[in-house]
Amino acid sequence: MTVIAVEILSYSVITSIALYQIHVMGNEIRQMANLYIPLLSANASIKQMVQDERLHFKDVVFYGDRVVYDKDAEDTYNQARTNYSQANNRINVLIGESEKMVVDALAALRSNDANILQAFAPNLLDKLTRIRDAQVETTDRVNETFSHVEDGSFLMGMELVDDVNASEQVLLAELESLESELQELKAASLEYAANTERASSRMTVLASIATVCVVIAIFFFMVKRHIARPLHTLTDAIKTFDPL
């Protein structure tokens, strides 16, 4: 019964270790699914929208000097401005959704869930703030250009084109920085999961070794008590036996 009890306890410990490992892995996979992949997708979408903005802004620059006297140029300009505004609004929505994802992921953590996300969340939020600031700066410069086109001072607005390009470069650089941070988050998460797996494996091996040692000790005690000691007593009795 003692051996059976030890075996049950050992299997319980090993099962608990396995369940803990599954829990940790499940948390990491859930965070990757709910945060890393959506953020990476949003980052790629923002990059695409920035490229769309650039194309629409080129149309504005190309047709801007003819808006005041060419109806076709005016229509093309209006369409380009509308498309630019739509891309701009979509970028702002994506940035807001990304910030919300990080905040919600942090809020979903329990107080004892000290993990990779808590270490990376401040940097992610800071980079998203920088992206928003760069987007606002670019939008302000573009809106100034729109104003010059519409009031007939397009040549003065041309001076802002370089500023718009510079702001876009800053925005793209911040997006690249966010993507690098996400890749570091992924690598850290994989390393954390691998370390947890190795620790669980070591604990399982130690629990198995401890179980074997305890079982051997129990068998040794039982053999000594129920077999060796009676044989020793019998041997002593034989040695002291006197036929007379």
C-alpha positions in Angstrom: 0.0 0.0 0.0 2.9 2.3 0.8 4.4 1.7 -2.7 1.1 2.3 -4.3 0.7 5.6 -2.4 4.1 6.7 -3.4 3.4 5.9 -7.1 0.1 7.8 -6.9 1.8 10.8 -5.4 4.6 10.7 -8.0 2.1 10.5 -10.9 0.2 13.4 -9.3 3.3 15.6 -9.2 4.2 14.7 -12.8 0.7 15.4 -13.9 0.7 18.8 -12.1 4.0 19.7 -13.8 2.5 18.8 -17.2 -0.7 20.8 -16.6 1.4 23.8 -15.5 3.5 23.6 -18.7 0.3 23.4 -20.7 -1.1 26.5 -18.9 2.1 28.5 -19.6 2.2 27.4 -23.2 -1.5 28.2 -23.6 -1.0 31.7 -22.2 1.9 32.4 -24.6 0.1 31.0 -27.6 -3.0 33.1 -26.7 -1.0 36.2 -26.3 0.7 35.6 -29.7 -2.6 35.0 -31.3 -4.4 38.0 -29.7 -1.6 40.5 -29.8 1.5 39.7 -31.9 -0.3 38.6 -35.1 -2.9 41.5 -35.1 -0.2 44.1 -34.3 2.0 42.8 -37.1 -0.9 42.8 -39.5 -1.9 46.3 -38.4 1.6 47.5 -38.9 1.7 46.1 -42.4 -1.6 47.7 -43.2 -0.4 51.1 -42.0 2.6 50.8 -44.2 0.4 50.0 -47.2 -1.8 53.0 -46.3 1.2 55.3 -46.1 2.2 54.2 -49.6 -1.4 54.8 -50.8 -1.2 58.3 -49.2 2.0 59.0 -51.0 0.4 58.1 -54.4 -2.6 60.2 -53.7 -0.4 63.1 -52.6 1.6 62.8 -55.9 -1.7 63.3 -57.8 -2.4 66.4 -55.7 1.1 67.8 -56.5 0.8 66.9 -60.2 -2.7 68.4 -60.8 -2.5 71.1 -58.1 -1.3 73.9 -60.4 -4.2 73.4 -62.8 -7.1 73.2 -60.3 -8.1 76.8 -60.7 -8.7 76.7 -64.5 -9.0 73.0 -65.5 -12.2 71.1 -64.5 -10.6 67.7 -65.1 -7.6 68.6 -63.0 -10.0 69.8 -60.3 -12.0 66.5 -60.3 -8.8 64.5 -60.2 -7.5 66.6 -57.3 -10.8 66.3 -55.4 -10.7 62.5 -55.8 -7.0 62.3 -54.7 -7.8 64.4 -51.7 -10.8 62.2 -50.8 -8.7 59.0 -51.2 -5.9 60.6 -49.1 -8.4 61.4 -46.3 -9.8 57.9 -46.4 -6.3 56.4 -46.1 -5.4 58.8 -43.4 -8.5 58.0 -41.4 -7.8 54.3 -41.7 -4.3 54.8 -40.4 -5.6 56.6 -37.4 -8.1 53.8 -36.7 -5.4 51.1 -37.0 -3.2 53.0 -34.6 -6.0 53.3 -32.1 -6.9 49.7 -32.4 -3.3 48.7 -31.9 -3.0 50.7 -28.7 -6.3 49.2 -27.5 -5.0 45.7 -28.1 -1.9 46.3 -26.0 -3.9 47.9 -23.2 -6.5 45.2 -23.2 -3.9 42.5 -23.2 -2.3 44.1 -20.1 -5.6 44.4 -18.4 -6.4 40.7 -19.0 -3.3 39.6 -17.1 -3.7 38.6 -13.5 -1.4 40.1 -10.9 0.7 37.0 -10.7 1.1 36.6 -14.4 4.5 38.3 -14.6 5.5 37.5 -18.2 7.0 38.8 -21.4 4.1 41.1 -22.3 4.5 43.2 -19.2 8.1 43.8 -20.1 7.4 44.8 -23.8 4.1 46.6 -23.4 5.6 50.0 -22.4 7.9 50.0 -25.5 5.0 49.0 -27.7 2.8 51.8 -26.5 5.6 54.3 -26.8 6.3 53.3 -30.4 2.6 53.5 -31.2 2.5 57.0 -29.7 5.5 58.0 -31.9 3.8 56.6 -34.9 0.7 58.6 -34.1 2.8 61.8 -33.7 4.5 61.2 -37.0 1.2 60.6 -38.7 -0.3 63.9 -37.2 2.8 65.8 -38.4 2.5 64.4 -41.9 -1.3 65.1 -42.0 -0.7 68.7 -40.9 1.8 69.3 -43.7 -0.5 67.8 -46.3 -3.5 69.8 -45.1 -1.4 73.0 -45.5 -0.6 71.9 -49.1 -4.3 71.4 -49.7 -5.0 74.9 -48.4 -2.5 76.4 -50.8 -3.9 74.5 -53.8 -7.5 75.5 -53.0 -6.7 79.2 -52.5 -4.6 79.4 -55.7 -1.2 79.7 -54.1 0.0 76.3 -55.1 3.6 77.3 -55.7 3.9 78.4 -52.1 2.5 75.0 -51.1 5.2 73.3 -53.1 7.7 74.3 -50.5 5.8 71.9 -48.1 6.3 68.9 -50.3 9.8 68.2 -48.9 8.4 68.6 -45.4 5.7 66.0 -46.2 8.3 63.6 -47.6 10.4 64.0 -44.5 7.5 63.4 -42.2 6.6 60.3 -44.2 10.1 59.0 -43.8 9.9 59.5 -40.1 6.6 57.7 -40.0 8.0 54.7 -42.0 11.0 54.6 -39.7 8.8 54.4 -36.7 6.8 51.6 -38.3 10.0 49.7 -38.9 10.9 50.2 -35.3 7.6 48.8 -34.2 8.0 45.8 -36.4 11.5 45.2 -34.9 10.0 45.4 -31.4 7.4 42.9 -32.4 10.0 40.5 -33.7 11.9 40.8 -30.4 8.6 40.1 -28.5 8.2 36.9 -30.6 11.8 35.8 -30.0 11.5 36.5 -26.2 8.2 34.6 -26.1 9.6 31.6 -27.8 12.6 31.6 -25.5 10.4 31.9 -22.4 8.3 28.9 -23.6 11.4 26.9 -24.3 12.8 27.7 -20.9 9.5 26.7 -19.3 9.6 23.4 -21.2 13.1 22.6 -20.1 12.3 23.5 -16.5 9.2 21.2 -16.6 11.3 18.4 -18.1 13.9 18.7 -15.4 11.2 18.7 -12.7 9.6 15.6 -14.2 12.9 13.8 -14.3 13.7 14.7 -10.7 10.2 13.6 -9.6 10.7 10.3 -11.4 14.2 9.8 -9.8 12.8 10.7 -6.4 10.0 8.2 -6.8 12.4 5.4 -7.8 14.6 6.1 -4.9 11.7 6.1 -2.4 10.4 2.8 -3.9 13.8 1.2 -3.6 14.2 2.4 0.0 10.7 1.0 0.8 11.6 -2.4 -0.7 14.9 -2.4 1.1 13.2 -1.7 4.4 10.6 -4.4 3.8 13.2 -7.0 2.8 15.3 -6.2 5.8 12.4 -6.3 8.1 10.5 -9.3 6.8 13.2 -11.4 5.3 16.7 -10.5 6.4 15.9 -10.0 10.1 14.1 -13.4 10.5 17.0 -15.1 8.6 19.5 -13.5 10.9 17.5 -14.6 13.9 17.3 -18.1 12.5 21.0 -18.1 11.8 21.8 -17.0 15.4 19.5 -19.7 16.7 21.2 -22.3 14.7 24.6 -21.2 15.9 23.6 -21.3 19.5 21.7 -24.7 19.1 23.0 -27.3 21.6 21.8 -30.9 20.9 22.4 -31.8 24.6 
